[in-house]
Amino acid sequence: MQADGPGIIASVVTATRNRAHLLPRLCTAIENQTVAPSIELIVVDDASTDDTSSALAEIQGSSRIRVSAMRLARRSGPAAARNLGWRAARGEYVLFTDDDCEPRPEWAENLLDALAESDVVQGTTIPARDQLMNNGPFSRTLEVVEPSGFFQTCNMGYRRKLLEVADGFDEAFQHPAGEDTDLALRCLDLGARFVFKGTAVVEHDVRPSSLRSAIRDSWRWQGVVGAVAKHPELRVRHGSRLFWKPSHRVVLLALGGIGLALLVRRDKATAVGATLVLPYMRYRLRIAPVHPSWTGRVKYLGHAFVVDTVELAALARGSIRYRTLFL
């Protein structure tokens, strides 16, 4: 492989916002890559309001590898941040990971080996082994152990020339959802060769269970509708062409039942409304519970209903924005 620039073969690009405390760990993980002398790290700050700038300045002054720090003047989303990063990259290959991930030492080497024979590569993402105690009903992490068709950017590699032809991420995606799927699908439509490299592993943080965080994060899923609007074939990857998750179908039914009972206020309407709530209760208590024990399932049933409702509302808002009905 030929280096594009003095010794740089690949550029690792990460978008960050208000996670200054995670950046030293990321830099250390990239420094410890087996091919570290041949890679650079580019971190793009999406208008953070914490001390990200200071953290990056300190990292630049002490890192054993080339670290470039860039900053967007106003919050624009990860798509815009990553575009700024890869366009400044010197490497022939661009590797993406996130600030809440820790790539294992062989990660970059394995992605580059795959890119020698392909144009787009995805690696394995697993929950961080030292954070599994954080698992709870509303924890957030990510696990990708085989191709799923969503191409999450926490562990992806591209040929830079392909990114140029595809014109990078669509910056209309302002939330961290959908923009990565859209980019990869557009590249595949251009004839790009894709491979999944299971030995290229990153460990993803396990965020402690928090109802408030789960509700706040749910709004990001508007981007899923944007991806479906641009790539209608994504619908067939779900159990229903209309609903993203089975929980959304039954929570919509339950909301209709509750509304019927509250608005009509008649015994028959109340009975029908209660019947419409039963599929949701069955789903969250038996089919897809948020807690392994029955006590926990009952305890968190109301919380799960709130999260599922907010997710549904986010997709409804996305359906309006992108003029595509997908819930």
Protein Blocks (a to p, Z undefined) as FASTA:
>chain_A
ZZedehiabdcddddehilklmmmmmmmmmmpmklmmpccddddehiablklmmmmmmmm
mpcbdcdddddfbdebjklmmmmmmmmpcbfbdcdddfkbccdfklmmmmmmmmmmmmbd
cddddddfklmmmgcfkbccdddfbdehlopakbccddfklmmmnnpaafkbmbdehjlm
mmmmmmmmnopacdddfklccddddddddfklmmmmmmmmmmmmmmmmmmmmlmmmpfbf
kbmbfklmmmmmmmmmmmmmmmnopaklmmmmmmmmmmmmmmmmmmmccbfbfklmmmmm
mmmmmmmmmmmmmmmmmmmmnopacZZ
